[in-house]
Amino acid sequence: MAISLNVYLVTDGNGREAVEFYKDVFNAEVLAIQTFGEGPSSPDHPIPPEAKDRIMHASLQIGGSVLMLSDTFPGMEHTIGNHITVTVNTDTADEATRIFNKLEIGGEVKMPIQETFWSPAYGSVTDKFGVQFQISCTPSNA
């Protein structure tokens, strides 16, 4: 089974500027940029106008690594020091679930591991040491 770890940054509405900055600094290739407005919508949870242009997810190839980032949703707290997480990417949903279940012991689940529109197994957890993780299965290998 393949597992990779990446850094995930959370910006406070200036995600597009951060993408351009890191692209220039690291001579990076922008792999993806998706705004909240481009994501699926739900009548139960409409996207407010001030969120539509914020970055929901971006990724940049920097050498052999991938830097990922997103903006906070308007109204969400943005705390310096809590804006960096480690992403764990697996090639199976079972492996993602196994890792998540071990990290949550003594920790705090932010989002239970579940199927999302971008992954068959995604969850967010802070482990017992205060490290924030996002666990995700790569959809093409689920």
Helices and strands as residue ranges (DSSP letters): E 3-11, H 15-26, E 29-35, G 36-38, G 49-51, E 55-62, E 65-71, E 84-90, H 93-103, E 108-114, E 122-126, E 132-137, G 139-141
